[in-house]
Amino acid sequence: MRLSRSAAALAAVLAAPAALAQTQAPATAPTAHDPVVAIVGPYKIHMSDLQADLQSVPAQAQQLPPDQLYQMLLSQEVDRKAVLAAALKEGLEKTPSVAQQMQAAANIKLENAYVQQKVMSQVTDAAVQAEYNKDYANKPGPEQVEARQILVATEAKAQDIIDQLNKGADFAKLAQKYSIDPGAKNGGELGWFSKDEMVPAFSDAAFALAPGKYTTKPVQTQFGWHVILCEAKRTAPTPKLADVQAQIKQQLGEAAVQSTLDAARNKVAIKLFNPDGTPIAAPATK
């Protein structure tokens, strides 16, 4: 989650317990890196608790000054611990329905922790590097087109623009005058893109053009009607590891999750039933 300036400033404060201790004295002596910032009955609230809470602060609350945001987080933690103490004092955790919900929540935490552990063991720096070496290193990048576009609402308007281009009108000026795309102010400039970065109808038309040529018929997509000018073509340079690292991690992570789920299923006997309680027939094996 991207933090606002206020929340980012608070994050810096939370990350510097020594500086915070000068203005917010804890109830007990702080530890070296995770001081206690409050004690509620038998519970100690540490700086790390507030650091964790900061990640889920609503966007509106992030606009508060850091000191107010700190007090809000601290107050919320105090409320939570006070409610927890009251609930335990009344023995609410022994109520069957509550105990069942608590167990279900604990199970979800354990499931997530198990999957996370397995995924982290597979999505390592070495694995990312190996995937980069296999799919990217020493290989040319994808074919790309540098293009401009004029986007309008109707086919008739797009055809009128093409007619003006046929008479020698300047593409960039027409884009500034007629295009409803946000890039109109830049003359419809789109920059370089690969075929899979645009919707199919647009990409097909753009990549079919020779440099310096524009579409002679309007191109329709879900966004409207386009007139496209191809300015240049190239083979993209090999991306650096830093450019594709996040993408590789996501791909490895998705594969790791699936393999973890498959492995877990293979370790237990599974029977499936229809809503009426009758068994679901196992799929035929080839």
N, C-alpha and C positions, 0 to 999 in steps of 0.2 A: 504494500500500500504506500503510495506517495504521500508523505507528510507535508502539512503546511509549514510556513516559516515558524509559526508559534510552536507547533508540535516538534519541529526539528530542533528548535532552540531548547525545548524541554528535554528532548532526547539527549542533547549534549549535557544538560544539567544532570540528568539521571545517570549519565555515564561517568560523571565526576563526583563521586560521593564526598570527597574531601572538601570541594568547594561548597557543596550543598550543606554540609555539616555546620558551616559557619553561620547559616541563617536558619537552619531547621535542626535543632538538637534532638537526637533520638532519645528514647526513654531509657535505653541501656547502652552500654559501650558498644560501638559498631565493630563489626568484623573488618578485616583489612579491605575487602572489596565489595562486601554486600551488607551494609549497615542495617540495623533494625531502625525502622522509622515510626513504628507504633507497636504497642502491646494491647491486645484486647482480650481480657480474661487470660486463658491459657495460651493464646495464640500470639506469635510474633509476626509482624508484617515487615518484610525486608524490602530493600530497594529493588531487588530483582522482581518482586511481585508487581511493583508499579511499572517497571520496564516492560513486563509482559502485557500488562493492561493497556499500555500506550499503543500497542499494535492494533487494538480494536476501538480506539477512540473515534467517534463519529466526526465527519468532516467539519460540521458546524462547531463542535467543541474544540477542534484544533485551532480555531481562530483566537481562542482565549490567550491572554498573556501567560508566559511560562509558569509564573508563581501561582496564578489562579488554576491553571491546568493541573499543576502538582497537587494543590489542595483538593481539587475535585477527585483526582485518582486516589489520594489518600483517604478521603471521606468515603468513597465507594468501597475501598478495601475494609475500612473499619465497619461499615454497615454489613458487609458480607460476613465478616468474622463474628460480629455480634449476633446476627441472625443464626449462624451456624451453632454458636454456643447455646442460644435459646432453644433451638430445635433438638439438640442433643440432650439438654437438660430435661426436656419433656419426653425423651425417648421416642421421638418421631421416627428415627431410623429403624425402629423395631416393627413399625406398622407394615403389614405384608405388602400392600401396594407400593409404599415408599421404598421398602427394601428391594422390591422387584425392579423399580425404576433405577435405584442406585446401582444394582448389579448390572442392569442393561447398560448404564452409562459407563461403568467400569469395564465392561466387556468391549464396548466401542473403543475406549481408550487403549485397551490392550491390543485389539485388532489393528488399530492404526499404528501403534508403536511397532508391532511385528512387521507390518508391511513396510513402514519407514526404514526399519533396520535392514531389511532385505534389499530394499531399493538402494539405500546408501552404500551398501557393500558392493553394488554393481555399477553405480554411477560414480565412478572415481575419476580422478584426473588422468590416470593411465588409460582408462576405458574411453574417455573423451578423446584423448590424443590418438588412440588406436583407430577410433571411428573417423577422425579427421584424416589420418594418414590413408585410410582405405577409400574414403569417398571424395576427398578434396585435394589433398597434397599432390602437387605435380600434375594436376589435371586442369584443363581450361574451364573457365566458368561458363554459364549458360549464354546462349545468344540473346542479345538485348537490342532494343530499339529506343532511340531518342525521338520523342514525338511531342506535338502540340495537338490540342483538340478545341473544338467549339461545340458546346453542348447546348441544345435548345429543346423546347418542349414539343415541337411538332415536326413532322416530316417535311411539310411544305416550307417551313422556315429554314430547315437544313438545306433543302434543295435551292432555295433562294440564295443562301450563302455560297453554295457551290457555284451557282451561276455568276455571282460576283467574283469569285476566285478565277473562274474561266475568263473573265474580262480583265484580269490583272490586278484585282484588289489584294491588299496585303493581309496575310493570314492573321498575324498578331493583332493588327488593328481591328479586324473583324471580330476576333475573340474578345477583345476588350469592350467592343460595342454591343455584341449580341450574346455572348456565352453566359449561361447561368451557373457555370461551374466556379468554385472558389478560386481557381487558378486563372480566371479571366483577366484579373488585373496584371498578370505577368504574361499576357498574350497567349494564354492557354497552354503554357509550358508545363510538360509533365516530367521532363528529365528522362533518365534511362530506366527501363524496366524490362524484366523477363516475361516470357509468355504467360507463366502461371501466376503473375502478379495482378493481372487484369481479368475481367470477366471474358469468357470465351469469344463472344461475338466481337468484342472490341479488339482483343489480341489477334484474332484471325485476320481482321481487316488491317491492323497496324503492321503486322509482320508480312503481309502480302505486298505491301508498298515498297517501291524502290526509294532510296533517299532522294528527297526533294519533291516527291509526289504526294498528292493528297487524294482522299477517297472521292471518286466521281459519283458515288451514290450514297445517300444517307445511311448511317449504320445505327440500328436500333438495339438498345439494351434496356434493362429495367430502370435505368436512370434517365432515359430520354433518347433523343436523336443526336448522333455525333457526326461531326466532320473532322477527319483526322489527317494530320500532316506528318509524314515520316521525315525527320531531319537527318538521321544517321543510323547506321547499324554497326554492331561490334560484337566480338566475343568477349564477355566480361572477364576481367582478370581473376586469377585464383583467389578466393577469399582467404583472409588470414584467420587463424584459429580463433582469435578474439571476436571476429565478426560472426562466426557461426557457432560459438561455444554454447550459447543459451539454447539454440535450436537442437544441437546434438544432445545436450543434457535432457531436454524435454523428450526427445525420441527414445533415448536410452531409458529414461524414467518410465515412460509408458510401456515399453517392452518389459522392463523389470517388474512392474506391477502385474502385468498379465502373466508373466512366468511364475510369479509368486502365488497368484491365485490358482493357476493351473496345478502347481506343485502341491498346494494345500488341499485342493480337491482330490488329488490322486492318493492322498494319505488316509482318507476316510471313506467309509461306505456311505453312499448317498442314495436315497430313495425319494422320488418326486411324486406328488399326488395332484389330481385335478381338484377344482373347488368342491366337487361332491364327495371327495374322499377316495375316489377310485385311483388306482396307481396309473401313472403316466408310463406308457410303454417305452422302453429303452429304444433309442434309434438303432436301426439295423446296421450291423457292421459289414464292411465289404470284405 
